[in-house]
Amino acid sequence: MNSQRHIICHINTYFSVARNMFFSIFLYYAFSLLIFLSIYVFKMRKALYSLLFYMCVCLYIYTPVLMASLKDIEVGNYFICNLKDYPTGNCSVDHDYNKAIKLLCPIVHNKNNSDKGYDPSYCFKYDGIKDEFIINNKQNHIHNSLPGVILTNHIENDTYNVSIYPPFVVKEDITIVCICDSEKGNEGITPYLKINIKKAHGVNNNLEGDYIKGCDYGNNRGKFQFLTKPVKYINNPVCEIEAYPGDVVGINCNSYITKMQGARLEPESCFSMVYFSNLTMQFTKTSVNNIMPNAKYYPDLSPHPGNQNSKMFLTSYLLIPNDLQRDILIYCHCSYNGNKGLAMFHIFATKAS
């Protein structure tokens, strides 16, 4: 079942990208056909006919190639930086909560741990370029600059497929970069994706308080805090959150400060899958979109089998839709150090007056 859900998620994710690419190719071909029809109808001069014929041939030959190997692809709700086919290139994007950011990196097999997954230390705060090289700041972990960020990765076709999800609270404008390994023959050239992130206080800067509503079983406090309720390390703790339409809620199962043994989310794809109750104590596991059709969850894909980063970035967010019809109770578990924390989210259709 997990494998089937993963395949379905991939189909849904990339369908809009493929659809837009094929539609663009169709438009080019339709334009070419229109030119031929114009020639036939208006009987243009031979010289102009030859020129237009040459233009059409070029369109037919090169358009599919260009569409298949763009470095920056922005279609639908996705921005894709393709550094697999451009190993000396770079991309730049302004972060938007309505767009998912994807990075494609080549796998360089002579690098340490290249087959285990994308190294999260390859994403860090951007400190500029010196002598045409990115200032390498990998020692400053991304969590230090951007607590609550999520990186996911899976390996496919000898490529790292990386997704980057900034948190919903950003205390100041910040730019981060995610780099790829340099391939043989391109040593000294670092391909990178640069993400410009604006100061944010919720999706529409309408957040009440300084943190996202949520349960943090990593007990992250101080400069690392990004959820309202850090949970102390006690046996089987319970955390309860009240939320309303338009709110963002979150859960985190990892500590940025101390090592947690065997930490994991349950369901593994929370908030894509949740335990649901219609305000009773009988729960069933279901897709969140079965009970809130317009809800958005981050990350937007279930963890891929073998995703090493899922063990480090044990954070998820849920954007509650505005058109909620009834009160709902959902929960997820956070297992760590032999304990099982219960995170209960009481979601109300309207605020009490």
Beta strands, then each sheet from edge to edge (+ up, - down):
strand 1: 72-75
strand 2: 78-82
strand 3: 90-94
strand 4: 100-106
strand 5: 123-125
strand 6: 129-130
strand 7: 133-134
strand 8: 150-156
strand 9: 159-165
strand 10: 169-170
strand 11: 174-179
strand 12: 192-197
strand 13: 200-201
strand 14: 212-216
strand 15: 227-230
strand 16: 238-243
strand 17: 248-252
strand 18: 264-266
strand 19: 273-277
strand 20: 284-287
strand 21: 296-298
strand 22: 315-319
strand 23: 328-336
strand 24: 339-347
sheet 1: 1+ 2- 4- 9+ 8-
sheet 2: 3+ 12+ 11- 5+
sheet 3: 6+ 7-
sheet 4: 10+ 13-
sheet 5: 15+ 14+ 17+ 22- 21+
sheet 6: 16+ 24+ 23- 18+
sheet 7: 16+ 24+ 23- 19+ 20-
end
